[in-house]
């Protein structure tokens, strides 16, 4: 009887789903017979219990899934028309928000002041190096104007042993870790004191000592590499994580998606920080994707994610500090979307006034400036004064101009360095290339820079 009822239940379901009526075989039984009433009631109870009362669940590969009789597509945009909220601590006037969960004791005076000093240093450094490029003294430059809080405050939240794989707007991390203005100048001028031996474009900084991977020009290639580095830290049981940075334009690259999936599956201790500054060179965010920014992309890959005000240094500091704890203690990746605005041109090769209004740039430069905003908060705590401001600005400018003069006069790297540091034993083709280059220089010495030693 039990076997027959089970089979009848299956038949009944197929009839109910297809025709919304009872199976025809019941009509052959006497109308008031006990057997007909019994079978009919049992089938009704089975149908009702399974379909309407208890959700049906099937254990598919990858996890159990609950069935629903209602066809419903997942929304193509954000839920209920609401965007993911942005975490913020201080207002544009430098006041702590009324309902903030920020603990004042989380940032000591020494750390708070250093964050401001490095943000200001970065702002001045960008201005002077940009002018140097315009004067033809260096070939290229790229500023972080409007985004200073992200790199500096995130660096303050990390440990020196944490490894950083940057994009190209993170010199604030190096400043925080002790990279000197002279070291910045040496790299931009590509002299023999440059750690890259003059083989990289300006702003492609790197420092083994400071656990800062050298900047790579191709977009987003550092992201899957960061996951690999993070997984090695996990395997070695290191008390550290990896932090890697990317712009909103970089999230349109396949490497971004591969890296997030890789990190989630391998449970790697890596923090992805996306600077969503509104523009991928001249492409607006709205023209890149239809999703609610970057933060929602983490959920698709099973990664905890958060959106933070990238112009709020305190919010960035607290967010990254908490993200680091999760990454290190729980061995899992975190995605942070920092909302900000790129006040400067994309680089010295760009004129952003060709594709965005000047008054928009000025608004973010003046009203939403992260350096000014954070300065107000520090001043209201009694930790900073106008006298200190004037002295620091004068000191930074003097030190940087001196570093540039020295770097500019320093000899260039020798020609042989072009062919080193890739192979332990250089292959024959590299020897042939060097030989051919030297022969060409001998024939056309006027076309070769006279300040590069042969």
C-alpha positions as CSV (number, residue, x, y, z in Angstrom):
1,X,0.0,0.0,0.0
2,X,2.8,2.5,0.9
3,X,4.6,1.8,-2.4
4,X,1.4,2.3,-4.3
5,X,0.6,5.5,-2.5
6,X,4.0,6.9,-3.2
7,X,3.6,6.2,-6.9
8,X,0.1,7.6,-6.9
9,X,1.4,10.7,-5.3
10,X,3.8,11.2,-8.2
11,X,1.0,10.6,-10.7
12,X,-1.2,13.0,-8.8
13,X,1.4,15.8,-8.7
14,X,1.8,15.5,-12.5
15,X,-1.9,15.7,-13.0
16,X,-2.4,18.6,-10.6
17,X,0.4,20.6,-12.1
18,X,-0.7,19.9,-15.7
19,X,-4.5,20.0,-15.4
20,X,-5.3,21.2,-11.9
21,X,-7.6,18.2,-11.4
22,X,-7.7,14.8,-9.6
23,X,-6.5,11.7,-11.5
24,X,-9.2,10.2,-13.7
25,X,-8.8,6.7,-12.3
26,X,-10.7,7.8,-9.1
27,X,-13.8,8.2,-11.2
28,X,-14.0,4.4,-11.8
29,X,-14.4,3.8,-8.1
30,X,-17.9,3.9,-6.4
31,X,-18.7,7.5,-5.4
32,X,-19.1,6.9,-1.7
33,X,-16.7,4.0,-1.3
34,X,-14.3,4.1,1.6
35,X,-11.4,3.3,-0.6
36,X,-12.1,6.3,-3.0
37,X,-12.5,8.7,-0.1
38,X,-9.3,7.4,1.6
39,X,-7.1,7.7,-1.5
40,X,-8.5,11.1,-2.4
41,X,-7.9,12.5,1.1
42,X,-4.4,11.1,1.3
43,X,-3.4,12.5,-2.1
44,X,-4.8,15.9,-1.1
45,X,-2.9,15.9,2.2
46,X,0.3,14.9,0.4
47,X,0.0,17.6,-2.2
48,X,-1.0,20.2,0.4
49,X,1.8,19.4,2.8
50,X,4.6,19.1,0.2
51,X,3.6,22.0,-2.1
52,X,2.0,24.6,0.2
53,X,3.3,23.9,3.7
54,X,6.9,22.5,3.5
55,X,9.3,24.1,1.0
56,X,10.9,21.5,-1.2
57,X,14.6,21.3,-1.0
58,X,17.0,19.5,-3.3
59,X,20.7,19.0,-2.5
60,X,22.4,20.2,-5.7
61,X,26.2,20.1,-6.1
62,X,27.3,23.2,-4.3
63,X,24.5,23.4,-1.7
64,X,20.8,22.8,-1.0
65,X,18.3,24.9,-3.0
66,X,14.7,25.6,-2.0
67,X,12.0,25.4,-4.7
68,X,9.4,28.0,-5.3
69,X,6.2,27.8,-7.4
70,X,6.6,31.5,-8.3
71,X,8.8,32.4,-11.3
72,X,10.8,35.5,-10.3
73,X,14.0,36.9,-11.8
74,X,16.6,38.4,-9.6
75,X,16.6,42.2,-10.0
76,X,19.2,43.5,-12.5
77,X,19.9,46.4,-10.2
78,X,20.0,47.2,-6.5
79,X,17.3,45.9,-4.2
80,X,14.1,47.9,-4.0
81,X,15.7,50.8,-5.7
82,X,18.0,51.5,-2.8
83,X,21.8,51.7,-3.1
84,X,24.1,50.2,-0.6
85,X,24.8,52.7,2.2
86,X,28.2,54.4,2.5
87,X,30.0,54.3,5.8
88,X,31.0,57.7,7.1
89,X,32.4,59.1,10.4
90,X,32.9,62.9,10.0
91,X,31.0,65.5,8.1
92,X,32.5,67.9,5.5
93,X,32.9,70.4,8.3
94,X,35.1,68.0,10.3
95,X,32.5,67.1,13.0
96,X,31.8,63.6,14.1
97,X,28.4,62.4,12.9
98,X,25.8,62.3,15.7
99,X,25.0,58.5,15.4
100,X,28.5,57.3,14.5
101,X,29.8,54.1,16.1
102,X,33.3,55.5,16.0
103,X,35.3,55.2,19.2
104,X,37.4,58.3,19.8
105,X,40.0,56.2,21.5
106,X,40.6,54.2,18.3
107,X,42.9,56.9,16.9
108,X,45.6,58.3,19.1
109,X,46.8,61.9,18.6
110,X,50.2,60.7,17.2
111,X,48.5,58.6,14.6
112,X,45.9,61.2,13.8
113,X,48.5,63.9,13.2
114,X,50.7,61.7,11.2
115,X,47.8,60.8,8.9
116,X,47.3,64.5,8.2
117,X,51.0,65.2,7.7
118,X,51.3,62.5,5.1
119,X,48.1,63.5,3.3
120,X,49.4,67.1,3.1
121,X,52.9,65.8,2.0
122,X,51.3,63.8,-0.8
123,X,49.2,66.8,-1.9
124,X,52.3,69.0,-2.2
125,X,54.4,66.3,-3.8
126,X,51.8,65.8,-6.5
127,X,51.6,69.5,-7.2
128,X,55.4,70.0,-7.6
129,X,56.0,66.8,-9.6
130,X,53.1,67.7,-11.9
131,X,54.7,71.1,-12.5
132,X,58.1,69.4,-13.1
133,X,56.6,67.3,-15.8
134,X,55.0,70.3,-17.4
135,X,58.5,71.9,-17.4
136,X,59.8,68.9,-19.3
137,X,62.0,67.7,-16.4
138,X,60.3,64.3,-16.1
139,X,58.5,62.4,-18.8
140,X,55.2,61.5,-17.0
141,X,53.3,61.9,-13.8
142,X,50.0,60.9,-12.2
143,X,48.5,62.6,-9.2
144,X,46.3,61.4,-6.3
145,X,44.6,64.8,-5.8
146,X,41.2,64.2,-4.2
147,X,42.1,60.7,-3.2
148,X,44.7,61.3,-0.5
149,X,42.7,59.8,2.3
150,X,42.4,56.4,0.8
151,X,46.0,55.5,0.5
152,X,47.3,57.2,3.6
153,X,44.5,56.2,6.0
154,X,44.5,52.6,4.8
155,X,48.2,52.4,5.2
156,X,47.8,53.7,8.8
157,X,45.4,50.8,9.5
158,X,47.9,48.1,8.3
159,X,51.0,46.5,9.8
160,X,54.4,46.9,8.3
161,X,54.5,43.2,7.6
162,X,51.4,43.3,5.5
163,X,52.2,43.1,1.8
164,X,50.9,45.8,-0.6
165,X,50.3,45.3,-4.3
166,X,49.3,48.8,-5.5
167,X,47.9,50.2,-8.7
168,X,49.3,53.7,-9.3
169,X,47.6,56.1,-7.0
170,X,49.0,54.7,-3.7
171,X,52.2,56.6,-3.0
172,X,50.6,57.5,0.3
173,X,51.2,54.0,1.4
174,X,54.9,54.4,0.8
175,X,55.0,57.8,2.5
176,X,53.4,56.2,5.6
177,X,55.9,53.4,5.6
178,X,58.9,55.7,5.4
179,X,59.7,56.1,1.7
180,X,61.6,59.4,1.4
181,X,61.0,62.3,-0.9
182,X,64.4,61.7,-2.3
183,X,63.5,58.1,-3.2
184,X,60.4,59.3,-4.9
185,X,62.4,61.8,-6.9
186,X,65.1,59.2,-7.9
187,X,62.4,57.0,-9.3
188,X,60.7,59.7,-11.3
189,X,64.0,60.9,-12.8
190,X,65.1,57.3,-13.4
191,X,68.7,57.8,-12.1
192,X,71.2,55.2,-10.9
193,X,69.7,55.6,-7.3
194,X,66.3,54.4,-8.6
195,X,65.6,50.9,-7.3
196,X,64.2,50.0,-10.8
197,X,67.5,51.2,-12.4
198,X,65.6,53.6,-14.7
199,X,63.7,50.8,-16.5
200,X,60.2,51.9,-15.4
201,X,58.0,55.0,-16.2
202,X,57.8,57.6,-13.5
203,X,55.5,56.8,-10.5
204,X,56.1,53.1,-10.9
205,X,57.5,52.9,-7.3
206,X,58.5,49.8,-5.5
207,X,60.3,48.8,-2.3
208,X,61.2,45.3,-1.1
209,X,62.1,46.7,2.3
210,X,58.7,48.2,2.8
211,X,56.8,45.2,1.4
212,X,55.5,47.3,-1.5
213,X,55.4,45.5,-4.9
214,X,56.5,47.6,-7.9
215,X,53.7,49.3,-9.7
216,X,52.8,47.5,-13.0
217,X,51.3,49.5,-15.9
218,X,48.8,46.8,-17.2
219,X,45.5,47.3,-15.4
220,X,44.4,44.8,-12.8
221,X,47.2,42.3,-13.3
222,X,48.2,42.8,-9.7
223,X,44.9,41.4,-8.3
224,X,45.2,37.7,-9.0
225,X,48.9,38.0,-8.1
226,X,47.8,39.5,-4.7
227,X,45.6,36.4,-4.1
228,X,48.5,34.1,-4.8
229,X,50.7,36.1,-2.4
230,X,48.0,36.0,0.3
231,X,47.5,32.3,-0.1
232,X,51.3,31.8,0.5
233,X,51.0,33.8,3.7
234,X,48.1,31.5,4.8
235,X,50.1,28.4,4.0
236,X,53.1,29.7,6.0
237,X,50.7,30.7,8.8
238,X,52.0,34.3,8.8
239,X,50.3,36.9,10.9
240,X,49.8,39.2,8.0
241,X,47.6,39.8,5.0
242,X,47.8,41.3,1.5
243,X,46.2,44.6,0.5
244,X,45.8,45.4,-3.2
245,X,44.3,48.5,-4.8
246,X,42.4,49.0,-8.0
247,X,40.4,51.8,-9.6
248,X,36.8,51.5,-10.8
249,X,37.9,51.1,-14.4
250,X,40.1,48.1,-13.3
251,X,37.0,46.2,-12.2
252,X,35.9,46.0,-15.8
253,X,39.0,43.8,-16.4
254,X,38.7,40.0,-16.3
255,X,41.5,39.8,-13.8
256,X,39.3,41.5,-11.2
257,X,36.6,38.9,-11.4
258,X,39.1,36.0,-11.6
259,X,40.9,37.4,-8.5
260,X,37.7,37.7,-6.4
261,X,36.6,34.2,-7.2
262,X,40.1,32.8,-6.6
263,X,40.3,34.6,-3.2
264,X,36.9,33.4,-2.1
265,X,37.4,29.8,-3.1
266,X,40.9,29.6,-1.6
267,X,39.9,31.7,1.5
268,X,42.9,33.9,1.1
269,X,43.7,36.7,3.6
270,X,43.5,39.6,1.1
271,X,41.8,43.0,1.2
272,X,40.7,44.4,-2.1
273,X,40.4,48.2,-2.0
274,X,38.7,49.8,-5.0
275,X,39.0,53.6,-5.4
276,X,35.7,54.4,-7.2
277,X,36.6,57.9,-8.3
278,X,33.9,58.2,-10.9
279,X,36.1,58.1,-14.0
280,X,38.1,55.4,-15.8
281,X,40.2,58.1,-17.7
282,X,37.3,59.6,-19.7
283,X,34.7,56.9,-19.2
284,X,32.0,57.6,-16.5
285,X,31.1,54.9,-14.0
286,X,27.6,54.8,-15.5
287,X,29.0,53.8,-18.8
288,X,31.1,51.0,-17.3
289,X,28.4,48.9,-15.4
290,X,24.8,48.9,-14.4
291,X,25.3,47.4,-11.0
292,X,25.3,49.4,-7.8
293,X,28.9,50.3,-8.0
294,X,31.6,47.8,-7.0
295,X,30.5,46.7,-3.5
296,X,27.7,44.4,-4.8
297,X,30.2,42.5,-6.9
298,X,31.7,41.0,-3.8
299,X,28.4,39.3,-2.8
300,X,28.3,37.5,-6.1
301,X,31.6,35.8,-5.3
302,X,30.8,35.1,-1.7
303,X,33.0,37.9,-0.3
304,X,32.2,40.2,2.6
305,X,32.0,43.8,1.3
306,X,31.6,47.3,2.5
307,X,31.2,50.8,0.9
308,X,33.1,53.6,2.6
309,X,33.4,57.4,2.1
310,X,36.9,57.6,0.5
311,X,37.1,61.3,1.4
312,X,36.7,60.5,5.1
313,X,40.1,59.5,6.5
314,X,38.7,58.3,9.8
315,X,36.1,56.1,8.1
316,X,38.7,54.6,5.8
317,X,41.1,54.0,8.7
318,X,38.5,52.2,10.8
319,X,37.1,50.2,7.8
320,X,40.5,48.9,6.7
321,X,41.6,48.1,10.3
322,X,38.5,46.0,10.7
323,X,38.9,44.4,7.3
324,X,42.5,43.5,8.1
325,X,41.3,41.8,11.4
326,X,38.9,39.6,9.4
327,X,41.4,38.8,6.7
328,X,44.1,37.7,9.2
329,X,42.0,36.1,11.9
330,X,39.5,34.4,9.8
331,X,41.5,33.8,6.6
332,X,39.0,35.3,4.2
333,X,39.0,38.1,1.6
334,X,37.3,41.4,2.0
335,X,36.2,43.9,-0.7
336,X,36.1,47.6,0.1
337,X,34.7,50.2,-2.2
338,X,35.9,53.7,-1.4
339,X,33.7,56.4,-3.0
340,X,35.7,59.4,-3.9
341,X,36.4,61.8,-6.9
342,X,39.5,62.2,-9.1
343,X,40.1,65.9,-8.9
344,X,43.2,65.9,-11.0
345,X,43.6,64.8,-14.6
346,X,44.0,61.0,-15.1
347,X,47.7,61.7,-15.8
348,X,49.8,64.3,-17.4
349,X,48.8,62.8,-20.8
350,X,45.1,63.8,-20.1
351,X,43.0,66.9,-20.1
352,X,39.9,66.1,-18.1
353,X,38.2,69.4,-18.9
354,X,37.5,67.9,-22.3
355,X,35.0,65.4,-20.9
356,X,33.7,66.8,-17.6
357,X,32.6,70.3,-16.5
358,X,35.1,72.5,-14.7
359,X,32.6,73.5,-12.0
360,X,32.2,69.8,-11.1
361,X,36.0,69.5,-10.6
362,X,36.1,72.7,-8.5
363,X,33.2,71.6,-6.3
364,X,35.0,68.4,-5.3
365,X,38.4,70.2,-5.0
366,X,37.0,72.8,-2.6
367,X,33.8,71.5,-0.8
368,X,34.7,67.8,-0.6
369,X,38.5,68.0,-0.3
370,X,39.6,65.1,2.0
371,X,42.7,66.9,3.2
372,X,40.8,70.0,4.3
373,X,38.0,68.0,5.8
374,X,40.4,65.9,7.9
375,X,42.4,69.0,9.0
376,X,39.2,70.5,10.4
377,X,38.7,67.5,12.6
378,X,42.3,67.4,13.8
379,X,42.2,71.2,14.6
380,X,38.9,70.8,16.6
381,X,40.7,68.2,18.7
382,X,43.4,70.8,19.5
383,X,46.1,68.7,17.7
384,X,46.9,71.1,14.9
385,X,47.4,74.8,14.4
386,X,47.9,77.3,11.7
387,X,51.5,77.8,12.8
388,X,52.2,74.0,12.4
389,X,50.5,74.1,9.0
390,X,52.7,76.9,7.7
391,X,55.9,75.3,9.0
392,X,55.0,71.9,7.6
393,X,54.1,73.3,4.1
394,X,57.3,75.3,4.0
395,X,59.4,72.3,5.1
396,X,57.9,69.8,2.7
397,X,58.3,72.2,-0.3
398,X,61.9,72.9,0.6
399,X,62.8,69.3,1.1
400,X,61.1,68.2,-2.1
401,X,62.7,70.9,-4.3
402,X,66.1,69.9,-2.9
403,X,65.4,66.2,-3.6
404,X,64.4,67.0,-7.2
405,X,67.6,69.1,-7.8
406,X,69.8,66.2,-6.5
407,X,67.9,63.5,-8.4
408,X,68.1,65.6,-11.6
409,X,71.9,65.9,-11.3
410,X,72.5,62.3,-10.4
411,X,73.9,60.1,-13.1
412,X,71.7,57.8,-15.1
413,X,72.0,54.0,-14.8
414,X,74.5,52.2,-17.0
415,X,73.4,50.7,-20.3
416,X,74.0,47.2,-19.2
417,X,71.2,47.4,-16.6
418,X,68.7,47.2,-19.4
419,X,69.5,43.5,-19.8
420,X,69.8,42.5,-16.2
421,X,67.6,41.1,-13.4
422,X,65.3,38.9,-15.4
423,X,67.4,35.8,-15.9
424,X,70.0,34.3,-13.6
425,X,71.9,33.2,-16.7
426,X,70.9,35.5,-19.6
427,X,70.0,33.7,-22.8
428,X,71.9,34.2,-26.1
429,X,69.3,36.5,-27.6
430,X,69.8,39.1,-24.8
431,X,73.6,39.1,-25.5
432,X,72.8,39.6,-29.2
433,X,70.4,42.5,-28.4
434,X,72.9,44.3,-26.3
435,X,75.6,43.8,-28.9
436,X,73.4,45.2,-31.6
437,X,72.4,48.2,-29.5
438,X,76.0,49.1,-28.8
439,X,76.8,48.9,-32.5
440,X,73.9,51.2,-33.3
441,X,75.1,53.7,-30.7
442,X,78.6,53.7,-32.2
443,X,77.2,54.4,-35.6
444,X,74.7,57.1,-34.5
445,X,76.1,58.6,-31.2
446,X,74.2,61.8,-31.8
447,X,70.9,60.0,-31.4
448,X,71.8,58.5,-28.0
449,X,71.5,60.5,-24.7
450,X,74.9,61.8,-23.6
451,X,74.1,61.5,-19.9
452,X,73.7,57.7,-20.0
453,X,76.9,55.8,-19.2
454,X,77.8,53.1,-21.7
